[in-house]
């Protein structure tokens, strides 16, 4: 019986020692292992607790320091990546704006160049039908328009990026249209196109007159380029 009692007592002590070992060492290691797995998945939300065993305590502090450092580094990388994406998008917009500017400039400058060329040829070859001073005035006016056009195109680029402010004023639409048409009479004559303005005299608008003229000029240029059949262009307001 003594041997049996000693055996049972020894076994009991072994079980208790195993339980204490498991609780104080194995369970903390499982917790640490669980947290390190989360770190490998870029989850730095958990922290290892402090343990009574010196080695485990140091290991926990080191893992916590590593987790915090990785979390800060990852957040910094995300912020820099977001900033980089914004810079790339800004550069892409600038590139598109440059392309649009070149396309707009090419399209916008064709009409005044054609007008100036037509009137200069009329003066050179003596085919002008009227006072030469009127031809000179139109050429000067179109030259000034070309200069103003370049400035407006630069303003349009600002507008695309939200930096343009409208210069609003109230003006007579009929007068603006008649003035624009008068400068293009030679183009209409060369293309055998008649023009009919059906805008009431007292018809006003509150707008940016420069942009109004630029847009209307585009419409008229496109109308001339695609005018077939009756060869007539009519414009009216309602």
C-alpha positions, 0 to 999 in steps of 0.5 A, spaced: 500 500 500 505 504 501 508 503 494 501 504 491 500 511 495 507 513 493 505 512 486 498 515 486 501 521 490 507 522 485 502 521 479 498 527 482 504 531 483 506 530 476 499 532 473 499 538 477 506 540 475 503 539 468 497 543 469 501 549 471 506 548 466 501 548 461 497 554 464 504 558 465 507 557 458 503 553 453 497 558 453 501 564 453 505 561 447 498 559 443 496 567 444 502 569 442 502 565 436 495 567 434 497 574 435 503 573 430 498 570 425 494 576 425 500 580 424 502 576 418 495 578 415 496 585 416 492 586 422 495 590 428 489 591 432 491 586 438 497 586 443 500 581 447 499 581 454 505 581 459 506 575 463 510 573 469 515 569 466 521 573 464 522 570 457 515 570 455 514 578 457 520 580 453 517 576 447 510 579 448 513 586 448 518 585 442 512 583 438 508 589 440 513 593 438 514 590 432 506 590 431 506 598 432 512 599 428 509 595 422 502 599 423 505 606 423 509 604 417 503 601 413 499 607 415 504 611 412 505 607 406 497 608 405 498 615 405 504 616 401 500 611 396 494 616 396 498 622 395 502 619 389 495 617 386 493 624 387 499 626 383 498 621 378 491 623 377 493 631 377 498 629 371 494 626 367 489 631 368 494 636 366 496 632 360 489 632 357 488 639 358 494 640 354 491 636 349 485 639 349 488 646 349 492 644 342 486 642 339 481 648 341 487 652 339 487 649 332 480 649 331 479 656 334 484 660 330 482 657 323 477 661 322 480 668 324 486 666 319 482 664 314 478 671 314 485 675 314 487 671 308 481 672 304 481 679 306 488 680 304 488 676 298 482 681 296 486 687 297 492 684 293 489 682 287 484 687 287 478 683 288 475 687 294 468 690 293 468 696 297 472 701 301 479 698 302 479 701 309 473 696 311 478 691 309 483 693 313 479 694 319 476 687 319 483 685 318 486 689 324 479 686 328 481 679 327 488 680 329 485 683 335 481 677 336 486 672 335 490 675 341 484 675 345 482 668 343 489 665 345 488 669 352 481 666 352 483 659 351 488 660 357 482 662 361 479 656 358 484 651 361 484 655 368 476 653 367 477 646 366 481 646 373 476 650 377 480 656 377 476 661 372 471 666 374 466 668 369 466 675 367 458 676 367 455 682 364 448 684 360 449 685 353 444 685 346 445 678 343 443 681 336 448 686 336 453 680 338 451 675 333 451 681 327 458 683 329 460 676 329 457 675 322 459 681 319 467 679 320 465 672 317 461 675 311 467 673 306 467 666 308 460 666 307 461 669 300 466 664 298 462 658 300 456 661 297 452 661 303 446 666 305 445 668 313 439 669 316 439 672 323 432 672 326 433 675 333 429 680 336 432 687 337 431 687 344 434 680 346 439 681 352 442 675 356 446 676 362 453 672 361 460 672 359 461 675 353 467 672 351 465 665 352 459 667 348 462 669 342 467 663 342 461 658 343 457 661 338 463 662 333 464 654 334 457 653 332 458 658 326 464 655 323 461 648 324 455 650 320 459 653 315 463 646 314 457 642 314 452 647 310 449 643 304 443 643 300 440 650 300 447 653 303 443 657 308 444 658 315 439 661 320 440 663 327 434 665 332 433 665 339 427 664 343 
